[in-house]
Amino acid sequence: MSQAIALVLGPVGWLALLGGLSFTLNQPNWSRLTLAVVYVSMIRNSPATK
């Protein structure tokens, strides 16, 4: 609905729509980021094997 309103409002609405879209797409996926940090920390803290 908000995208339809932004489309109707013209260039100002288009800028707002693009800003909201870029903000939404640039947010990190926190669950995957947390798993990656845990995985890297487990690898770094594991004993070295041959």
Buried (B, 14 or more C-beta within 10 A) or exposed (E): EEEEEBEEEEEEBEEBBEEEEEEEEEEEEEEEEEEEEEEEEEEEEEEEEE
